[in-house]
Amino acid sequence: MRAIQASFEDAPSICDAKLAVPSELPSLSIVIPAYNEAARIPHSLEAIGNHVRQNTDADFELIVVDDGSSDGTVEVVERSLPKTANLHSRIIRYAPNRGKGYAVRQGLLAARAPVALFSDADLSTPITELPKLVNLIYDGSCDVAFGSRALDRRLIETRQPFYRDRAGRAFNAALRLATGLPFHDTQCGFKAFRMAACRQILESSTVDGFGFDVELLFVAYRAGLRLQEVPVRWHHEEGSKVRLSRDGPRMLADIFTVRRQMWAGHYDFAMTAALRERKLGPALSIRHALR
């Protein structure tokens, strides 16, 4: 496999960063979960189409997962899908609403590329940050790369309200105490996966709500996969579906559910499969996934 010529760190700026896609690899999959996003998603789809058209000649796929929307999201997406030659788009839809975790899982498991990234529908992390994560997987540095708002807060362009920021920090402190995960921000909606290593973990996951990130990272970490937290640009967008009074307790409950399932051996098969895949080595595994 042809080596990556330049990592993200070598790029002159975030906006100028090019996605280093080896010619032997098929497309990157971009997954967008959407629930009642008719008002915001057209701009996001346009931004994704522009970024792919301007930054790579490789074939990409875009998967929008409609999570049982009731506001015409599907019709809006069908009208707004990018008309970009090397971006092949499709929609997965189902009803009723199942939760963000379920939507992300369906999109990732439907992805055909060896590397898949999911992003929030509002692109609160700009799609131009994509090379920061994906290139780390392509060059063999990690199996999972995920955006972080906590590692470099100078990259936060528009801050969320004070109470949400404090609640997020408290949740992460509780998370680290309960799981032993050494990361500073598990909830940023911008994560990339080497699918050969992570597919079994995704198939074994059970959390359908907003705590799904914790489950994926916790199981991947315990399986011995290489995880890397990456500082990314981020801006607060109004219209978040997370309600602290409702979803905060649910997310904490999800943490303890995942812990109980870990102790009960629910993830053992997936972790063994992930570790076996990890030992093959990322270059060998990606090459094998293309056959």
Residue pairs with C-beta under 8 A, 6 or more apart in sequence:
1 22
1 24
1 283
1 286
1 287
2 22
2 23
2 24
3 139
4 20
4 22
4 135
4 138
4 139
5 20
6 20
7 20
7 135
7 136
7 139
8 17
8 131
8 132
8 135
8 136
11 17
11 18
11 131
14 128
14 129
14 132
14 233
15 128
17 128
17 131
17 132
18 55
18 56
18 131
19 28
19 55
19 56
19 58
19 130
19 131
19 134
19 135
20 131
20 135
20 138
20 139
21 28
21 56
21 58
21 138
22 138
23 58
24 287
24 290
25 58
25 113
25 114
25 115
25 138
25 286
25 290
26 58
26 59
26 112
26 113
26 114
26 290
27 58
27 59
27 60
27 61
27 86
27 88
27 112
27 113
28 58
28 60
28 61
28 113
28 115
28 116
28 117
28 134
29 60
29 61
29 62
29 63
29 108
29 111
29 112
29 113
29 115
29 116
29 117
30 48
30 60
30 61
30 62
30 63
30 116
30 117
30 118
30 119
30 127
30 130
31 63
31 65
31 104
31 107
31 108
31 111
31 116
31 117
31 118
31 119
32 41
32 44
32 45
32 48
32 62
32 63
32 64
32 65
32 107
32 118
32 119
32 120
32 121
33 65
33 67
33 100
33 103
33 104
33 107
33 118
33 120
33 121
34 41
34 64
34 65
34 66
34 67
34 69
34 73
34 77
34 103
34 121
35 66
35 67
35 68
35 69
35 73
35 97
35 100
35 103
35 241
36 69
36 70
36 71
36 73
36 241
37 69
37 71
37 73
37 121
37 122
38 69
38 71
38 72
38 73
38 75
38 76
39 71
39 239
40 121
40 122
40 237
40 239
41 64
41 73
41 76
41 77
41 80
41 121
42 76
42 79
42 80
43 123
44 121
44 122
44 123
44 127
45 62
45 64
45 77
45 80
45 81
45 82
46 80
46 82
47 123
47 126
47 127
48 62
48 82
48 87
48 123
48 127
49 82
49 83
49 84
49 87
50 82
51 127
51 128
51 130
52 60
52 82
52 84
52 86
52 87
53 82
53 84
53 85
53 86
53 87
55 131
56 86
57 86
58 86
59 86
59 87
59 88
60 86
60 87
60 88
60 113
61 87
61 88
61 89
61 90
61 111
61 112
61 113
62 81
62 82
62 87
62 88
62 89
62 90
63 89
63 90
63 91
63 92
63 107
63 110
63 111
64 77
64 81
64 89
64 90
64 91
64 92
64 107
65 91
65 92
65 93
65 103
65 104
65 106
65 107
66 73
66 74
66 77
66 91
66 92
66 93
66 94
66 103
67 94
67 97
67 98
67 99
67 100
67 102
67 103
68 94
68 95
68 96
68 97
68 98
69 97
74 91
74 93
77 91
78 91
81 89
81 91
82 89
92 106
92 107
92 110
94 106
98 208
99 208
99 209
99 210
99 212
100 208
100 209
100 210
100 212
100 241
101 205
101 207
101 208
101 209
101 210
101 211
101 212
101 213
101 215
102 208
102 212
104 118
104 212
105 202
105 205
105 212
107 116
107 118
108 116
108 118
108 193
108 195
108 198
108 202
109 199
109 202
109 203
111 195
113 195
114 194
114 195
114 196
114 286
114 289
114 290
115 134
115 137
115 138
115 192
115 193
115 194
115 195
115 286
116 192
116 193
116 195
117 130
117 133
117 134
117 190
117 191
117 192
117 193
118 189
118 190
118 191
119 125
119 127
119 189
119 190
120 189
120 190
122 237
122 239
124 189
124 234
124 235
124 236
124 237
125 147
125 188
125 189
125 190
125 232
125 233
125 234
126 233
128 233
129 147
129 190
129 232
129 233
130 192
132 145
132 147
132 230
132 232
133 145
133 146
133 147
133 190
133 191
133 192
133 230
133 232
134 145
134 192
136 142
136 145
136 192
136 228
136 230
137 143
137 144
137 145
137 192
137 193
137 194
137 282
140 281
140 282
140 283
141 226
141 228
142 194
142 225
142 226
142 227
142 228
143 193
143 194
143 197
143 198
143 220
143 225
143 226
143 227
143 278
143 282
144 191
144 192
144 193
144 194
144 197
144 198
144 216
144 217
144 220
144 225
144 226
144 227
144 228
145 191
145 192
145 227
145 228
145 230
146 183
146 186
146 188
146 190
146 191
146 192
146 213
146 217
146 227
146 228
146 229
146 230
147 185
147 188
147 189
147 190
147 191
147 230
147 231
147 232
147 234
148 183
148 184
148 185
148 188
148 229
148 230
148 231
148 232
149 155
149 156
149 185
149 188
149 231
149 232
149 234
150 172
150 184
150 185
151 184
151 185
151 229
151 230
151 231
152 231
155 231
155 232
155 233
155 234
156 233
156 234
156 235
156 236
157 233
157 234
157 235
158 235
158 236
159 165
159 236
160 168
160 236
161 236
163 244
164 244
167 244
167 248
168 185
168 187
171 187
171 248
171 251
171 252
172 184
172 185
172 186
172 187
174 252
174 255
175 181
175 186
175 214
175 255
176 182
176 183
178 255
178 256
178 259
179 214
179 218
179 255
179 258
179 259
181 214
181 217
181 218
181 221
183 217
183 227
183 229
184 229
185 229
186 213
186 214
186 217
187 210
187 213
188 232
188 234
190 232
191 213
191 216
193 202
194 282
194 285
194 286
195 289
196 277
196 285
196 286
196 288
196 289
197 225
197 274
197 277
197 278
197 282
197 285
198 216
198 220
198 225
198 274
200 269
200 270
200 273
200 274
201 216
201 219
201 220
201 223
201 267
201 270
201 271
201 274
202 216
203 270
204 219
204 266
204 267
204 269
204 270
205 212
205 215
205 216
205 219
206 215
206 257
206 261
206 266
207 214
207 215
207 254
207 257
207 258
209 247
209 250
209 251
209 254
210 242
210 247
210 250
210 251
211 250
211 251
211 253
211 254
211 255
211 258
212 254
214 251
214 254
214 255
214 258
215 254
215 258
217 227
218 258
218 262
219 258
219 262
219 267
219 270
219 271
219 274
220 227
220 274
221 227
222 262
222 267
222 271
223 267
223 270
223 271
223 272
223 274
223 275
223 278
224 271
224 274
224 275
224 278
225 274
225 275
225 278
226 278
261 267
277 285
280 288
